[in-house]
Amino acid sequence: MAGHSKWANIQHRKGRQDKLRSKLFSKLAKDIAIASKMGGPDPDMNPRLRLAINNAKGQSMPKDNIKRAVDKGAGGDSADYQELRYEGFGPSGIGIVVEVSTDNTNRSAMEVRTAFSKNGGNMGETGSVTFSFDQVGEITYPLDKGDEDAMMEAAMEAGADDVKSDPPNEDDYDEYEPVHTFYTARDDLGAVSAELEKLLGEAKSVNLIWRPQNEIDVPDKAKTVMNLVEALEDIDDVNNVYHNMEMSEAAEKALAED
């Protein structure tokens, strides 16, 4: 998804959270297996595997599941996955970036294209959308790690570019856990995450994401856009979906309406 935002609340209210969590565990297991297969089962010698395991721990994935995924990759049982990116447009020209890990490129391309066409969007050429996004590092920590001033100090000390904190006292968060989110340049992600780990302990998640340079407010199309995003997220091969629709108050109100 496009980062951590109030959209997570809306998803929860719409009853999608359990489904997305189940898919998240499948994605995390696949990431671990791929990393283990590519670089070996020792996280101390395999930075990609260490990152995948840390992300799984940050999402409270059971240790047995993590071990099975590591063993599966190390044993050569995991499929040969390719990591692909698709780009396209939603209603009102909203840009959408779709990241995929797949063992069948024809299947993935067809399913992504179908999701776009059935939900008011269309596929674009490579680079047609990402030119208006920046690929940056995103590191998240639970709110109990400190207040906003402490996080800003940690960000400056670790060399992060920015840090944002979700409001801690919103009544409608339900089971969604708000976080502190640090942003860093793509090439600095490893160094900054290592420094933050020294200061704050293990992160909840460490990822490269596509962050929009500018967001577009289209409240009258908000539901249609998010129907497209949900359709893409429901595809088994899809790992992440990013968009540049602004979650304005009007858009949130439209999405919250039945």
C-alpha positions in Angstrom: 0.0 0.0 0.0 0.9 3.6 -0.2 2.6 3.8 3.2 0.9 3.9 6.6 -2.1 6.2 6.8 -5.7 6.5 7.8 -6.5 4.2 4.8 -5.5 1.4 7.2 -8.4 2.4 9.4 -10.8 2.4 6.5 -9.6 -1.0 5.4 -10.2 -2.3 9.0 -13.8 -0.8 9.1 -14.5 -2.4 5.7 -13.5 -5.8 7.1 -10.4 -6.3 5.0 -7.8 -6.5 7.7 -7.9 -10.2 8.4 -7.7 -11.1 4.7 -4.7 -8.7 4.2 -3.0 -10.1 7.3 -3.2 -13.6 6.0 -1.8 -12.5 2.7 0.9 -10.5 4.5 2.1 -13.7 6.2 2.2 -15.5 2.8 4.2 -12.6 1.3 6.7 -12.5 4.3 7.2 -16.3 4.0 7.9 -16.0 0.3 10.3 -13.1 0.9 12.2 -15.3 3.5 12.3 -18.3 1.2 13.6 -16.3 -1.7 16.3 -14.7 0.4 17.3 -18.0 1.9 17.5 -19.6 -1.5 19.5 -16.8 -3.0 22.0 -16.1 -0.2 21.9 -19.0 2.2 20.0 -19.7 5.5 22.3 -17.7 7.9 20.9 -14.2 8.4 24.3 -13.0 9.8 25.8 -13.7 6.4 22.7 -12.9 4.3 21.5 -9.2 4.7 18.5 -9.7 2.6 17.4 -12.7 4.7 18.0 -10.8 7.9 15.8 -8.0 6.7 13.1 -10.4 5.6 13.2 -12.1 9.0 13.1 -8.8 10.9 10.1 -7.7 8.9 8.3 -10.9 9.7 9.1 -10.5 13.4 7.8 -7.0 13.2 4.5 -8.3 12.0 4.4 -10.9 14.8 4.8 -13.8 12.4 5.2 -17.0 14.5 8.8 -18.3 14.8 7.9 -21.7 13.4 6.5 -20.1 10.2 9.8 -18.1 9.8 11.9 -21.3 10.3 9.8 -23.3 7.8 10.3 -20.5 5.2 14.1 -20.4 5.8 14.3 -24.1 5.5 12.2 -24.2 2.4 14.4 -21.7 0.6 17.6 -23.4 1.8 16.4 -26.8 0.7 15.7 -25.5 -2.8 12.0 -26.2 -2.5 10.8 -22.7 -3.2 9.9 -21.8 -6.7 12.1 -19.6 -8.9 10.5 -16.2 -8.5 11.0 -13.1 -10.6 10.4 -9.6 -9.1 8.5 -7.4 -11.5 6.9 -4.0 -11.5 3.8 -2.9 -13.4 2.6 0.6 -13.8 -0.8 2.0 -14.7 -3.5 4.6 -14.2 -6.6 4.6 -12.2 -9.7 6.9 -12.5 -8.8 10.6 -13.0 -5.3 9.8 -13.9 -4.2 8.5 -10.5 -0.8 6.8 -10.8 -0.5 3.3 -9.5 2.7 1.2 -9.1 2.3 -2.6 -8.6 5.2 -4.8 -7.3 5.0 -8.5 -8.0 7.0 -11.7 -7.1 5.9 -14.5 -9.5 6.9 -17.8 -10.8 4.7 -17.3 -13.9 5.0 -13.9 -15.6 2.2 -14.5 -18.1 -0.3 -15.3 -15.3 0.7 -12.2 -13.3 0.6 -9.8 -16.2 -2.9 -11.1 -17.2 -4.2 -10.8 -13.7 -2.8 -7.3 -13.1 -4.1 -6.2 -16.5 -7.6 -7.6 -15.8 -7.7 -5.9 -12.4 -7.0 -2.5 -14.1 -9.4 -3.0 -16.9 -12.3 -4.2 -14.7 -11.9 -1.3 -12.3 -11.7 1.8 -14.4 -8.0 1.8 -15.0 -5.4 0.9 -17.7 -1.9 -0.4 -17.8 0.9 1.9 -18.7 4.4 1.5 -20.1 7.4 1.1 -17.8 8.3 4.5 -16.4 5.0 6.1 -17.3 4.1 6.4 -13.6 7.3 6.0 -11.6 8.8 9.2 -12.9 6.3 11.0 -10.6 7.3 8.8 -7.6 10.6 8.5 -5.6 11.9 5.2 -4.5 12.9 5.7 -0.9 13.6 3.7 2.3 10.8 3.4 4.8 11.5 2.3 8.4 8.8 2.0 11.0 8.7 1.8 14.8 5.9 1.4 17.2 4.7 4.7 18.9 5.9 3.5 22.3 9.5 4.0 21.2 9.2 7.7 22.1 7.5 11.0 21.3 7.8 13.0 18.1 10.7 15.1 19.5 12.7 12.0 20.4 12.0 10.5 17.0 13.2 13.7 15.2 16.4 13.6 17.3 16.9 9.9 16.4 16.3 10.7 12.7 18.9 13.4 12.6 21.4 11.3 14.5 20.9 8.3 12.1 20.9 10.4 9.0 17.2 9.9 8.0 15.7 12.5 5.7 12.3 12.7 7.5 10.2 11.1 10.1 6.4 11.2 10.5 4.3 10.0 13.4 0.6 8.8 13.3 -1.7 10.5 15.8 -1.7 8.4 19.0 -5.2 9.2 20.3 -7.6 8.5 17.5 -10.6 6.6 18.6 -11.1 4.8 15.3 -7.8 3.0 15.1 -9.2 -0.2 16.5 -6.6 -3.0 15.9 -4.4 -0.9 13.6 -1.1 0.0 15.3 0.0 3.5 14.5 3.8 4.0 14.0 6.7 6.3 13.6 7.8 6.2 10.0 11.4 7.2 9.0 12.2 8.0 5.4 15.6 7.9 3.8 17.3 8.0 0.4 17.2 4.6 -1.4 21.0 4.0 -1.2 21.1 5.0 2.5 18.5 2.6 3.7 20.9 0.0 5.1 23.1 2.5 6.9 20.2 4.5 8.4 18.3 1.4 9.5 21.5 0.1 11.2 21.9 3.4 13.1 18.3 3.5 14.1 18.6 -0.1 15.4 21.4 1.0 17.7 19.2 3.8 19.0 15.8 2.3 19.1 16.2 -1.5 18.7 14.8 -3.6 15.9 12.4 -1.9 13.6 8.8 -3.1 12.9 9.6 -3.0 9.2 12.3 -1.9 6.8 11.4 -1.6 3.1 12.0 0.3 -0.1 8.8 2.0 -1.2 7.5 4.2 -4.0 6.6 7.6 -2.5 4.6 10.0 -4.7 6.2 13.4 -5.3 2.7 15.0 -5.4 -0.7 13.7 -4.4 -4.0 14.2 -6.3 -7.2 14.9 -4.4 -10.1 13.2 -6.2 -12.8 12.6 -3.5 -15.5 11.9 -6.1 -13.4 9.0 -7.4 -11.9 7.8 -4.1 -14.1 4.7 -3.9 -13.4 3.7 -7.5 -9.6 4.2 -7.0 -9.6 2.1 -3.9 -11.7 -0.6 -5.5 -8.9 -0.9 -8.1 -6.2 -0.9 -5.4 -8.1 -3.6 -3.5 -8.5 -5.7 -6.7 -4.7 -5.5 -7.3 -3.9 -6.3 -3.7 -6.1 -9.4 -3.8 -3.9 -10.9 -6.6 -1.7 -13.6 -5.0 1.5 -12.6 -6.8 1.2 -8.9 -5.9 3.4 -7.7 -3.0 2.7 -4.0 -2.8 0.5 -1.4 -4.4 1.3 2.3 -4.3 -0.7 5.2 -5.5 -0.7 9.0 -5.5 -4.3 9.7 -4.4 -4.4 12.2 -1.6 -6.3 10.9 1.5 -8.0 14.3 2.1 -10.8 14.6 4.6 -13.3 14.6 1.7 -11.7 11.4 0.3 -11.8 9.7 3.8 -15.4 10.7 4.2 -16.3 9.2 0.8 -14.5 6.0 1.6 -16.1 5.7 5.1 -19.6 5.9 3.6 -21.4 2.6 3.0 
